[in-house]
Amino acid sequence: MTKITKIFIVTIIIASCGSDNIEDKVISDPVNVVVDPMTDKGIGPIVSINLGDINSKSVEEGKKIFKSKCSACHKIEKRYIGPALKGIINRRTPEWIMNMIMNPEEMLVKNEIAKQLLIEYSAPMANQGINEEDARKILEFLRTEN
């Protein structure tokens, strides 16, 4: 076996190690701007959220809204048209989640993580016209899906 062949094989082995799941990686754009998903608040009206205790009434209302507006593309437990949302609160900030729900068009153009998700899923998130109050209810529901 030649030295070049050995280097090629080692490179292939190293490249195949690790996760293929974009959710497990720190996202970076082509010019090496690193974005930490747990500090990125996204682009939109939500700049800060105080979560507090989970509001069970909001959870139930959020579940209904999720089923009617989100479940055509998102499942909790599995990848579908969009990413699985189980544990999303551990992968994204609450502000990012609400901004993505309320402002997907701008997020997909200006937010690095959203751009990477668009590349991975090849389907832009549709704007469902969800207001801040209902987005918060969806967030409360997603907080219970860990």
KALIN-V680592 format. One line per field, one symbol per residue. ss: DSSP state (~ for helix, > for strand, _ for the rest). psi: psi as a letter, one per 30 degrees, with the letter a starting at -180 (. if undefined). A space follows every 10 residues. Layout:
ss = ???
psi = ???
This chain:
ss = __~~~~~~~~ ~~~~~~____ _~~~__>>__ ___>>_____ __________ _____~~~~~ ~~~~~~~~~_ __________ _______~~~ ___~~~~~~~ ~~_~~~~~~~ _~~~~~~~~~ ~_________ _~~~~~~~~~ ~~~___
psi = kleeeeeeee eeeeefllkf jffflkkklf ghjkkjfgfk fakafjfkkj ealkjeeeee eeeeeeefff fffkleflkb ellkfkgeff flleeeeeee efheeeefef keeeeeeeee fgjkkkjghk leeeeeeeee efffi.
